[in-house]
Amino acid sequence: MDNIDLTVTKLGKATIPSPLDDVNYENEFSTVIYEKDAQKIIEEYQKNGKILAFEKAGPRGMIYHDPAWSKAAIITAGGLCPGLNDVVKGLTRTLMVRYKVPIVYGIKYGYQGLIPSYGHEPILLTPDIVDDIHESGGTILGSSRGRQDEKTMVDTLERMNINLLFCVGGDGTLRCAHDVVKEIARRRLNISVIGIPKTIDNDINFIDKTFGFETAVYATNPVIMAAHNEAKGAPNGVGLIHVMGRDSGFIAAYATLANTHINYCLVPEVEFQLNDGPQALFPSLARRLKQRKHAVIIVAEGAGQYLFEDDSAKRDKSGNKLHNNIGVFLRDEIGKWAVENNLDINVKYFDPSYMIRSLPAIGTDAVFCQLLAQCAVHAAMHGCTDMVVGHWNDCFTHVPIAMATSQRKKICPKSQLWTSVKSVTWLY
């Protein structure tokens, strides 16, 4: 608690009246309390004389940037995620229709688009161009992974006279945005850099929900039903589903609660063993098959990495550790275990990862994308920078990038979420 600093950086005093009408402006000092437990809030105040809180997102009556003289740029980086096009559309329309910003560029292929040597020409975005992009998955701008030189990127921003930069991405994207901010500050430029947190894994710190996650959970349902039907269609049938979740198992956990045909949920946060120990999978699976003749297992990609003899040292272009494939490993190990124990087991393996992340956002997720985009524009116009738009206690918030990227959000094994997962599965 002592190391948390939720102060949001401002470029300067906001002195220009907002052009928005018929809106309820947020007070300059509106906040959202960080702690959710009333007793802990009381204890915190008694100890420190203050309560830790986020700056509340929303339109302000006074803004820093003059819309008529502004130019904006939008970047989508990292892996694909449902809702990227919704965010691009929401940013473009809020900037141009609501604030009357005359020019909005779409930067092609992530941060590569700010490096001239790649040769990616920007797209001039308009409300007409983005009109129907929300109907498609992926991103109209393209995406890429990997660090780029922040000095060269800021050179490009200066050359294009960009004063509003929106970076849509996960942990790696936000870290790069933070480096861009530091170079901007070194040059004493007035450029707002605002992040919109994108991760299908829902693992960004100080943010209770990220866009795309709800669509991902929803999209697992037909896969789970197929795995369940395949498992029931054969004696000792096992349906094994591999989903995304590099460091956090939120997709697997929520999918388990959304469709309780799942009997085993394996996530990175909770260790399990194969043959021996209190969390041994195979003895429990043997009991399940003896009683019910079928089983369905869901496993997050980062689960069980300690079961591999070789620890993968490879990393992707964003610096994320590349895990061994736990889904294929479990499929093969279940087969070996069955042979060793003279069991006739039928394993059907499903990996819907890329199918799920490339889908368009479902209704409520699409709404969330639009609200995030609108809050991001309000923050930028007010002169905020080096921050992401978050969501906490049912409110949209401003979160410093340094705090959002300080560590990954994970499932707490003692939480009500994991207790609920255990209550509907066999392995506990």
N, C-alpha and C positions, 0 to 999 in steps of 0.2 A: 504494500500500500504506500510506503514512504517513497518508493521510486517511481510512482506514477505521476506524470505531468501531462495534463490534458489541455494545456494552453495552446491555442491555435494562433499561428503567425499571421499578422496582417501587414500588407504592404504600406499602409498609411491610413490617415483619417479619411473616412467616407464623407464627402462633402457635396455629392451630386444627388438631387432628389430622384428617387426611382421612377421610371416611366410607367410602372405597373399601376393599374387601377383596379378597383373592386377586389382587393386582396386584404387579408388581415396580416399586417406586418408583424414579424417577431420582434419583441423587445431586444435591444442590444445585449441585455444581460440575461436573456432566457436560457435556462439550463435544464439538463436532464440528469437526475441523480444516478450515480454509478452503482451504488450498493442497492440491492433489492430487498433486503431484510430490514424491517423497521427497527428491531432491537440493535442490529449492527450499526445502523445509521446513528442512533442515539449514542452508542458507545464511541463511535468515530468522532462525533461532535464534542463529546465530553473530553476526549483525549486530545484532539487537535484544534478545537475551537472553530472548525469549519467542516464542510461536507464536500467530498470529492464529487464533481459533476462534469458532464460534457456540455459543451456549448450546443444549444439547440439549433438545428437546421431550419431553413425557411427564408422567405423574402424579407429584406430589410428596407426601411423607408429611405435610407440614404445609402448610396453606392459609391464605390471608389472609381471604377472605370466608366468612362463616357461611352455609352453604347455606339454612338454615331462614329466614333473614331477607333472602334475596337475591331480586332481580327482574331478569330478563334481557330484552334486546331484540335482534332480528335484523333486519338490513337487507340487501337485495340491490340493488345499484346498477350503472349502466352498461349495456352491451349484454348480450343473452342469451348463454348459454354452456351447453353440456352439463354436467350435474352440479349445477346450482344447487339443485334440489329435494333432491338427495342430501345436500348440505351442510346445508340447512335441517333436514332430518330428523335427520341425525347430531347437530347441535347440540342440537335439542330433546330427543332421547332421552337424550343424555349428561347434559344438565343435569337433566332431570326423573327419569329412571330411575336413573341412576348416583349423581348428587349430591343428589337429592331437592330440587332448587330448585322451589318451589311455583308460580311464575308465569313464563311465557315469552311475551313479546309478539312477534308478527310485524309489523314496521313496513311499511306499504303504500307502494309506489312509491318506494323508495329514500329519500334524505334529505328528499324532499318530505313524507314521513310524519311527520317531526319538526317540521314547520312548520304550526301550527294553521290558518292561513288557507287552506291547500289543502283542508282538510276530509276528509283520508283517515283513517278510523278504523282503529286497529290490530286485528290478529287475535289472539285468545287461543289460542296453540298448545298442543296436547296430543299425547301419543303416538298417540292414536286419530286425530286430525286429520291427522297427517303419515304415517300408516301406509303409504299406497300412493302418495304423491306422487312417489316416485323413478321410478315407471313413466312419468311424463310429462316432456316437455321443458319449457323455460321455467322460470318460478319462480312458485310459489303466491302469493308476496308482491307480484309485479309489480316493475317497476324503472323508473328514470328517470335521466337525465343532468343535469348542471349543478350548480353550486355553490349552497349555501344558507347563510344566516347562522348562523354557529356559536353566537352568543350566544342566538339564539332556539331553536336545537336543544338547547343545554344547559339552557335554561329548561324545555323539555319533559321532558328526562331527569330533572331535579330534581323537577318536578311529578309525574311517574310513579314516582318513587323507584327509578329504574333504577340498578343498580350494576354491571351487566355488559352491555356493548354489543359486538355482533359485526357487523362491516362486511365484507360479501362483495362484492368488486369488484376492478377493476384499478387502474391508476396514478392516475386521477382520484379514484376512490373512496377510495383510501388517503391521498392528499393531504388530502382533506376530513376524513378521520378524524384525521389529525395536527393539523389546525386545531381540531377538537373537543377533542382532548387538551390543547392549549395553553389553551383557555378553561376546561376542567375544572381544570387546574393553577392557573390564575389565581384561581379561586374556592375552591381547596383542597378539592375534593370527592374522595371515594374511589370513583371509577368506573373500572373496567378497560375499556379499548377495545382490542379485538383484531381484526386484519384477517385474512381468509382470501383469499389472492391468487387472483383470477379473471381470466384473460385467455386467450382461445382462441389468441392469437398466441404465447403462451409467452415473453413478452418482459420479465418483471419481473426486475430485477437481484438478484443474490445468491441466486437460486432456480433450481434446475436443471430443474424441471418444475412446471407449473401444471395444475389440473384442467380438463378439457374438451379439452385439446390432443390427447390420444391418440384420443378419439372423433372429433375433427375430421379427423385424418389417416385414420382408418379409414373415415370417411364419404366421403372423396374417391374411394375405390376404384371404386364403381359408375359415378361420373361419368367417371373416367379410362377405364374400359372402354368406356363409351358413346362418348366422344370418339375412342377408338382405332378402334372398329368403324365409326363414321361416316367417319373419315379413310380407312380401308382400303376403304370401300364406294364410293369415287369416285376417278377418276384425279386425281392431285395433290391429294388430300384433306388438309386441315389441320384438326385438332381443337384448339381454343383454349379453355383453362380458366382462369377468373379466380377466385382464392381470396383469403381475408382475409390480412392481413399488412401493417398500416399502416406500420410502421417496421422490422419484422423478418420475414424470409422463412422461418421455421421450418416452417410448414404446407406450403408449396410444396416445400421441400427434402426433408422427411421423406416427403411423398407421392411424390416422384420416386423415392426409394429403396425405398418400399413397393411401387410398381408401375412397373417399368422400361419400360413402354410409352411413358413420357414421354421425348421427345427433346430438349426445351429447357426449362430451368428458369430463370426470370427473377425475381430478388429485389431488394429495395431496397439491400442491402449491396454488390452487385456491378454496376457500370455496364456497359451494353451500348449499342451504336449500331444504327441500322437498316441503313444502306448502306455506310458506310466505317468503317475502324478494325479493330483486332485482335479486337474482340468484336462484329463486325457480324453482325446476325441474318440479313438477307436473302440475302447471298451464301452463307452456310452452309445456309440453308433451300433455296436453289436446288440446291445439291449434293445435299442429302438427298432432295429430290423426284426429281431425276434418277436417283438410285441406287435409292430404295426406293418411290417413287410416293406416299408418304404421310408425315405428320409430326404429332406431338402436342406442344403447347406448354402449359406451365402458368406463370402469371404472378401474383405477389403484388400486392395492390392498391397498395402503395407503390413498386413498381418503376418505373423510367423516368420519373419525374416531371419530370426535366430536359429531356425531349423535347418538352414542351408549350411553346408560345410564351407563354402567359399562366400565371403562377405563382399558383395559387389562394391567396387571402388569407383565405378563409372558414374558420371553425372551428366544431366542434360545441359543444354545451352543456357538455361536459367540458373544453373548451379544446384539443381535438385538432385539428390542421390537417386540413381536408377536402381530400383529394387529387382530382385529375382522374382520370377513369375510364380507366386504362391498358388494360383489357381491350377496351373498345369502340374505343379509339384504335388498338390493334394490329390489331383486326379490319378496321377501315377502311383502315389503312395497308397491310396485306397485299393488300387488294383493289386499291388504287391502284397498288402496286408490280407486281402481276400484269398489270394493263392496260398499264402503261408498258413492260413487257418482253414483251408478247404471250404471256403464260402463262395457261393455262386452269387456274385454281386454285379449288377448292371449300372454303370456310371454314365450319365449323360452330362456333358460339360457345356456351359453357356458363358460367353464373355461379351456382354452388350455395351462395353465401355464407350467405344467410339460412336456407336449408334445413338446412345443416350446424349452424349455431350454435343452432338451436332443437330439436335432437334430444335425447332422453334419453341419459345416459352409458352407455357399454358396460361390461361386467363389470369389467375391471381398472381402468378410470377411476372407476367407482362405488366400488370398494374404496378407491381413493386419496382420494376425497371423504370417505368415512366416517372415515378415519384423520386427515385434516386437521381435520375437525370435532371429533373427540375431543381432539386435541392443543390445539386452540384453547380448548376448555372447561377443560382442565387448566391452561393458562397463565393464563386469566382467574381461575380459583379461587385460584391461587397468588398473585395480586396483580400479575401482569405487566400492562403497559399500553403503548400507543404502539408496538406491534409487530405483525408478521404471522407466521403459521406458514409456514415455508419447508421446502424439501427439498434436501439437499446430501449428497453422498457416501453415498447410500442411507439417510440418516437424516432424521428430521424435526427442524427447528431453529426457534429464535426469532430473528427478524431485525428490527432497529429499522426503523420505517416510513421514517425519513429515509434509511437506506441502500437500502432496497428501491426507493425512488422517486428516487434520486439520478441515475439515467440508465436508458435502455432497454437491455435485453440484446439483442445482435445476433449474427448469424452472422459469425464471423471468416473472411475469404476464404482465410486460410492454414490453417484448421483441417482436421482429418481429415474432418469432416462435409462441408465444401464440396469437398474433394478427392474424396471418394466420389461426390458428386453429379456432378462433372465427368467422372468415369470412366465413368458410365453414360449420358451425354448427348453431344450433338454440339457445343455451343457452348462451346469452351474452346481 
